[in-house]
Each structure stands twice: as structure tokens, then as C-alpha cells.
Amino acid sequence: MARVVVYEACVLFPAPQRDFLMRIGLSDLVDANWTARALAECFLTTHSWPGMP
């Protein structure tokens, strides 16, 4: 049985870290979860950077 982990916005951004953690989740080593609030915060962060659409 995989351990349940909850990813917060601080680990969903930057992209290389997010990619690594998502791959761990896809490998069934953990049951990866995140909240709608954390995902929204991640998107708001990326859109506030200069040069981001």
C-alpha cells in the first residue's frame, strides 16, 4: 500500500521539482494528492513572473 502525500504549491513550482514528484506519484511509490487551492496558487505564481503568459 502506497503512502498518501499531499503536495503543496511550494513543491509544485518550479517545474523540475514538480516533474520529479509527479513521476514518483505515477510510479505508485506514493499516492500523490494536492488541493485545488494549492494548484491555483501554483498557477497564480507562474502567471505573475515576467514573460509568462
Residue frames as a rotation matrix with the C-alpha (Angstrom) as fourth column:
MET 1
0.579 0.815 0.000 0.00
0.815 -0.579 0.000 0.00
0.000 0.000 -1.000 0.00
ALA 2
-0.238 -0.666 0.707 1.40
0.645 -0.652 -0.398 3.40
0.726 0.361 0.585 -1.04
ARG 3
-0.453 0.023 -0.891 1.77
0.766 -0.502 -0.402 6.23
-0.457 -0.865 0.210 1.45
VAL 4
0.545 0.694 0.471 -0.53
0.817 -0.565 -0.114 9.19
0.187 0.447 -0.875 0.93
VAL 5
-0.558 -0.687 -0.466 1.24
0.719 -0.680 0.141 12.52
-0.414 -0.256 0.873 0.35
VAL 6
0.689 0.724 0.024 -0.26
0.672 -0.626 -0.397 15.95
-0.272 0.289 -0.918 -0.21
TYR 7
-0.379 -0.819 0.431 1.73
0.919 -0.388 0.071 18.29
0.109 0.423 0.900 -2.43
GLU 8
0.371 0.410 -0.833 1.56
0.523 -0.834 -0.177 21.99
-0.767 -0.370 -0.524 -1.58
ALA 9
0.993 0.088 0.077 2.11
0.114 -0.578 -0.808 24.86
-0.026 0.811 -0.584 -4.01
CYS 10
0.515 -0.856 -0.052 5.71
-0.746 -0.477 0.464 25.30
-0.422 -0.200 -0.884 -2.86
VAL 11
-0.319 -0.654 0.686 6.62
-0.140 0.748 0.648 21.89
-0.937 0.111 -0.330 -4.31
LEU 12
0.450 0.549 0.705 4.53
0.649 0.341 -0.680 22.22
-0.614 0.763 -0.203 -7.48
PHE 13
0.896 -0.259 0.360 6.69
0.098 -0.675 -0.731 25.11
0.432 0.691 -0.579 -8.64
PRO 14
-0.160 -0.293 -0.943 9.43
-0.876 -0.398 0.272 25.08
-0.455 0.869 -0.193 -10.04
ALA 15
0.565 0.536 -0.627 8.82
-0.814 0.484 -0.320 22.67
0.132 0.692 0.710 -12.89
PRO 16
-0.243 -0.678 -0.693 11.80
-0.504 0.699 -0.507 20.28
0.829 0.227 -0.512 -12.42
GLN 17
-0.910 -0.043 0.413 10.77
-0.403 0.327 -0.855 19.56
-0.098 -0.944 -0.315 -8.84
ARG 18
0.034 0.997 0.070 7.11
-0.828 0.067 -0.557 19.16
-0.560 -0.039 0.827 -9.86
ASP 19
0.318 0.022 -0.948 8.12
-0.799 0.544 -0.256 16.75
0.510 0.839 0.191 -12.63
PHE 20
-0.704 -0.662 -0.258 10.16
-0.375 0.655 -0.656 14.63
0.604 -0.365 -0.709 -10.21
LEU 21
-0.773 0.435 0.462 7.34
-0.434 0.169 -0.885 14.47
-0.463 -0.884 0.059 -7.65
MET 22
0.271 0.894 -0.358 4.72
-0.909 0.116 -0.400 13.67
-0.316 0.434 0.844 -10.30
ARG 23
-0.005 -0.358 -0.934 6.87
-0.653 0.708 -0.268 10.82
0.757 0.608 -0.237 -11.62
ILE 24
-0.948 -0.274 0.160 7.10
-0.287 0.530 -0.798 9.41
0.134 -0.802 -0.582 -8.09
GLY 25
-0.308 0.921 0.237 3.30
-0.657 -0.026 -0.754 9.57
-0.688 -0.388 0.613 -7.89
LEU 26
0.399 0.455 -0.796 2.91
-0.910 0.303 -0.284 7.81
0.112 0.837 0.535 -11.24
SER 27
-0.425 -0.666 -0.613 5.27
-0.544 0.729 -0.415 5.04
0.724 0.157 -0.672 -10.12
ASP 28
0.540 0.771 -0.338 2.88
-0.102 0.458 0.883 4.07
0.836 -0.442 0.326 -7.30
LEU 29
-0.505 -0.730 -0.460 5.53
0.504 0.184 -0.844 4.68
0.701 -0.658 0.275 -4.63
VAL 30
-0.873 0.323 -0.366 3.16
0.170 -0.501 -0.848 7.22
-0.458 -0.803 0.382 -3.11
ASP 31
0.001 0.923 0.385 -0.47
0.999 -0.015 0.033 8.22
0.036 0.385 -0.922 -3.55
ALA 32
-0.878 -0.476 -0.058 0.09
0.474 -0.880 0.042 11.83
-0.071 0.010 0.997 -4.66
ASN 33
0.249 0.967 0.054 -2.63
0.963 -0.253 0.096 14.38
0.106 0.028 -0.994 -3.93
TRP 34
-0.914 -0.404 -0.036 -2.97
0.405 -0.900 -0.162 18.15
0.033 -0.163 0.986 -3.94
THR 35
-0.131 0.891 -0.435 -5.71
0.624 -0.267 -0.734 20.60
-0.770 -0.367 -0.521 -3.14
ALA 36
0.432 0.373 0.822 -7.45
0.873 -0.401 -0.277 22.89
0.226 0.837 -0.498 -5.60
ARG 37
0.979 -0.079 -0.189 -6.11
0.003 -0.917 0.399 25.80
-0.205 -0.391 -0.898 -3.56
ALA 38
0.160 -0.984 0.076 -2.50
0.074 0.089 0.993 24.62
-0.984 -0.154 0.087 -3.91
LEU 39
-0.163 -0.169 0.972 -2.93
0.931 0.300 0.208 24.16
-0.327 0.939 0.108 -7.67
ALA 40
0.758 0.495 0.425 -4.49
0.601 -0.783 -0.160 27.62
0.254 0.377 -0.891 -8.03
GLU 41
0.789 -0.527 -0.315 -1.63
-0.129 -0.644 0.754 29.16
-0.601 -0.554 -0.576 -6.02
CYS 42
-0.137 -0.854 0.501 0.90
0.480 0.386 0.788 27.46
-0.867 0.348 0.357 -8.28
PHE 43
0.081 0.239 0.968 -0.80
0.992 -0.115 -0.055 28.84
0.098 0.964 -0.247 -11.41
LEU 44
0.961 0.276 0.008 -1.02
0.271 -0.950 0.156 32.33
0.051 -0.148 -0.988 -9.92
THR 45
0.433 -0.880 -0.195 2.69
0.018 -0.208 0.978 32.20
-0.901 -0.427 -0.074 -9.12
THR 46
-0.293 -0.580 0.760 3.69
0.762 0.339 0.552 31.19
-0.578 0.741 0.342 -12.64
HIS 47
0.320 0.503 0.803 1.50
0.897 -0.434 -0.086 33.87
0.306 0.747 -0.590 -14.24
SER 48
0.958 0.025 -0.285 2.96
0.153 -0.887 0.436 36.62
-0.241 -0.462 -0.854 -12.06
TRP 49
0.058 -0.997 0.043 6.51
0.513 0.066 0.856 36.02
-0.856 -0.028 0.516 -13.37
PRO 50
0.149 -0.061 -0.987 7.73
-0.616 -0.787 -0.044 38.45
-0.774 0.614 -0.155 -16.04
GLY 51
-0.583 -0.397 -0.709 7.46
-0.811 0.228 0.539 36.99
-0.052 0.889 -0.454 -19.53
MET 52
-0.895 0.347 0.279 4.91
0.299 0.933 -0.202 34.34
-0.331 -0.097 -0.939 -18.58
PRO 53
-0.711 0.678 0.188 1.57
-0.025 -0.291 0.956 34.38
0.703 0.675 0.224 -20.46
